[in-house]
């Protein structure tokens, strides 16, 4: 027992000797701008974190943590120098910086010296690149914040946004992320108002004036607290904080409001930002958070409150301290060495040779990334190199404070309920969930969501594409007036624009060569490509066009109809559509099926296409009956061609492109003389054509339902406003008055449209039916005569001289159960269904067997293969 105890003591002593002793102290650095909204909050939070860590007996255990603070003065150059000075003091980790631009620069320094850089405020999404392996973000990057902004924009139905941002890595990175998020929400940034760092008020004022000339009234401000507050002060002066405007500020504004408790500051500043929406990174309430806020207020020199960046700075220090503690607990030994590649040039005073590389930097970096604890900001854990559980509060500025109107998280998106992560980690976005926010008080003290768009006041008129029609110019075409175009469609557009509450300068641009009607599909594509702002004319709203542009409310009902002569002199394919009386329809359909059945009977035994399942054979009959249709005309440039080919399956060989001037001649000549049997065109054109051509009529009803509308680029708010104006024109009667002005009734309008007296009846086609019926009857007679001859030959071969078989397929048992006549009929039907080759083979086989029996003198009868029963069944004794 004593020996065993001695061995244990020896092992413990050896272990103590093997593990290096913890250093008495370790030093970390902190880089940020002292005199700033974010920096002043971070400075106090970092000092409090170091004090709390050194008082915690369970952390670092005998090793004192110290911090060296360096002021970057919001300068990339100064920040780099300060980072180099910090590295000379052999720090094992750096907390900061707050600027994304400085983080880009000094990330190269810490990567070379292998020192982990834990930032609490550098939110540029590009910093997560593998280019910066030693950069660790202890906050959420702007990709999540911009996703929240995009969801807000989509929630209120806005489609266009003006981005006002500082032209730095931080500003550009955030706006790029905003553009991607808006694109996913079917919105876009239509104007980027970028300003340089340190821009004066005059430059900012000019920027806002230019932005105010654009059509969007939704402004997203992504800047720092100082320049951002100047933007709002100038916007207030320019009356851009009135009703109709939308202002969304990123989290910098919430940080400025949280940090400033001065009554005078709030009275002045808050009065300029009434109705603004802003975001704040969400941190759940906890005892630790409330305790820190209390101690922060007591320790702050200006009696200010801690902002969210201060909370993340506090947790960033704890993250570094826990990583150092785990590294030392695993037996790690902190040491620095010289990097031969870092040396001073001749005469240089930078003292680069004094810089040292942290030998255990990669091991310490892995400990930082493996952080998993609950801090004042909530759960601190990484998924890869991204902090889990991104969430934001949506705040509405009102009075002297802010009001929370909802939350955003990567899982719930917009919601009025606080985020919760019961599974302990981030979850996939749920875009199908109903988005919710409490009511917002907008600029101008209004509660109704602003439209977010007005017509731009930048002096450039809209480029409106107009079809250069060469026929039926009543609808739209070239004109010698100041507009350059006129017609029914132009007058409807002008009347609708006149009802808008804002001016819309337009410039009509003719589309087409003036020789033939242009392609309307190409005109719509010009709008989709941005070559034109809109298209006005007789443009049908069809599915493939709605995929690339937005249409207004239809101002004319339209649809494809069929035009044919009133009295047809010869049968053609369109005679089967509507000119017939019900009796004629019934007889024609029955006769077609009769002809198809005859063809099937004649081909069934020879053609494999006419065999198969009953369903397949019935389809074959119907297809053959109706597959002999001929040519159809359509208007030049019309979508009727693609519709008949794609939707109805009409082959292109049957389609004839015609101008409206050729309609009458083509219909009168008919398919036999190089014309067409019928014409498919849109109802408005057909009505105008029929008003002066009394010898033609429409056949049947419209087989598509659509209308004419004005085409605009996708997500254009003008399409929505003009739709409302078109409805107003319809309700007050102006739309009908414009119609009567341009599309007056022609000479045929007084005639009766009842074509019942001219419809074709059975007596008109009795000769055709007689000829076809006689031909089918003769074919069937010959066919069945041949079948009976084969059946008799087969029957004689199977009887073999016996008197007892009872038919070609002898079966005494069957003869006892049912009459012989019924059995013979069933045998005949089975024989008819046999293939021709099988019949001939069976007849030859029976003939050979009969000759063999005669030569052998046998008296037995050789039975042939039965079609209705197995041949193994014998007659009963």
JOCORWO-V895792 format. One record per backbone hydrogen bond with DSSP energy under -1.0 kcal/mol. NH is the residue of the N-H (numbers start at 1). CO is the residue of the C=O. Records with the same first field share a line. If there is no record, write none. Layout:
NH: CO, CO
//
This chain:
5: 1
6: 2
7: 3
8: 4
9: 5
10: 6
11: 7
12: 8
13: 9
14: 10
15: 11
16: 12
17: 13
18: 14
19: 15
26: 64
28: 66
29: 93
30: 68
31: 95
32: 70
36: 34
40: 36
41: 37
42: 38
43: 39
44: 40
45: 41
46: 42
47: 43
48: 44
49: 45
50: 46
51: 47
52: 48
53: 49
54: 50
55: 51
59: 56
64: 24
66: 26
68: 28
70: 30
72: 32
75: 72
79: 75
80: 76
81: 77
82: 78
83: 79
84: 80
85: 81
86: 82
87: 83
88: 84
90: 87
92: 27
94: 116
95: 29
96: 118
103: 99
104: 100
105: 101
106: 102
107: 103
108: 105
110: 106
111: 107
112: 108
113: 109
115: 110
117: 134
118: 94
119: 136
123: 121
127: 124
128: 125
129: 126
132: 129
135: 132
136: 117
138: 119
142: 123
144: 141
146: 142
147: 143
148: 144
149: 145
150: 146
151: 147
152: 148
153: 149
154: 150
155: 151
156: 152
157: 154
158: 153
161: 188
162: 218
163: 191
164: 220
165: 193
166: 222
167: 195
168: 166
172: 168
173: 169
174: 170
175: 171
176: 172
177: 173
178: 174
179: 175
180: 176
181: 177
182: 178
183: 179
184: 180
186: 183
187: 182
188: 159
190: 161
191: 161
193: 163
195: 165
199: 196
204: 200
205: 201
206: 202
207: 203
208: 204
209: 205
210: 206
211: 207
212: 208
214: 211
217: 452
219: 246
220: 162
221: 248
222: 164
228: 224
229: 225
230: 226
231: 227
232: 228
233: 229
234: 230
235: 231
236: 232
237: 233
238: 234
239: 236
240: 235
245: 242
246: 217
248: 219
249: 277
250: 221
253: 250
255: 251
256: 252
257: 253
258: 254
259: 255
266: 262
267: 263
268: 264
269: 265
270: 266
272: 269
275: 397
276: 273
277: 247
278: 395
280: 393
282: 391
290: 286
291: 287
292: 288
293: 289
294: 290
295: 291
296: 292
297: 293
298: 294
299: 295
300: 296
311: 307
312: 308
313: 309
314: 310
315: 311
316: 312
317: 313
318: 314
319: 315
320: 316
321: 317
322: 318
323: 319
324: 320
325: 321
326: 322
327: 323
328: 324
329: 325
330: 326
331: 328
332: 327
337: 357
342: 339
348: 345
354: 351
355: 352
357: 337
358: 113
359: 335
361: 358
364: 360
365: 361
366: 362
367: 363
368: 364
369: 365
370: 366
371: 368
373: 380
375: 378
378: 375
380: 373
383: 386
386: 383
388: 381
392: 408
393: 280
394: 406
395: 278
396: 403
397: 276
398: 401
401: 398
403: 396
405: 394
407: 415
408: 392
409: 413
410: 390
413: 409
415: 407
424: 421
430: 411
438: 405
442: 446
445: 442
446: 442
454: 215
457: 213
462: 505
464: 507
465: 534
466: 509
468: 511
469: 467
475: 472
477: 486
479: 484
486: 477
488: 474
489: 475
491: 487
492: 488
493: 489
494: 490
495: 491
496: 492
497: 493
498: 494
500: 497
507: 462
509: 464
511: 466
520: 637
523: 519
524: 520
525: 521
526: 522
527: 523
528: 524
529: 525
531: 526
532: 526
533: 463
534: 463
535: 711
536: 465
539: 537
541: 707
542: 540
546: 542
548: 545
549: 545
550: 712
552: 710
555: 708
558: 706
561: 681
563: 679
564: 697
566: 695
575: 572
576: 573
577: 574
581: 760
585: 581
586: 582
587: 583
588: 584
589: 585
590: 586
591: 587
592: 588
593: 589
594: 590
595: 591
596: 592
597: 593
598: 594
599: 595
600: 596
601: 597
602: 598
603: 599
604: 600
607: 603
610: 607
611: 608
617: 613
618: 614
619: 615
620: 616
621: 617
622: 618
623: 619
624: 620
625: 621
626: 622
632: 654
633: 678
634: 656
636: 658
638: 635
643: 639
644: 640
645: 641
646: 642
647: 643
648: 643
650: 644
654: 651
655: 652
656: 632
658: 634
662: 659
663: 660
666: 662
667: 663
668: 664
669: 665
670: 666
673: 670
675: 670
676: 666
677: 631
679: 563
680: 633
681: 561
683: 559
686: 682
687: 683
688: 684
689: 685
690: 686
691: 687
692: 689
696: 693
697: 564
699: 562
703: 560
706: 558
708: 556
709: 539
711: 535
712: 550
713: 533
716: 713
719: 716
721: 717
722: 718
723: 719
724: 720
725: 721
726: 722
727: 723
728: 724
729: 725
730: 726
731: 727
732: 728
735: 729
737: 733
738: 734
739: 735
740: 736
741: 737
742: 738
743: 739
748: 691
749: 746
759: 756
760: 579
765: 762
769: 765
770: 766
771: 767
772: 768
773: 769
774: 770
775: 771
776: 772
777: 773
778: 774
779: 775
780: 776
781: 777
782: 778
783: 779
784: 780
785: 781
786: 782
787: 783
788: 784
789: 785
790: 786
791: 787
792: 788
793: 789
794: 790
795: 791
796: 792
797: 793
798: 794
799: 795
800: 796
802: 799
815: 811
816: 812
818: 814
823: 819
824: 820
825: 821
826: 822
827: 823
828: 824
829: 825
830: 826
831: 827
832: 828
833: 829
834: 831
836: 605
839: 835
840: 836
841: 837
842: 838
843: 839
844: 840
845: 841
846: 842
847: 843
848: 844
849: 845
850: 846
851: 847
852: 848
853: 849
854: 850
855: 851
856: 852
858: 853
873: 870
//
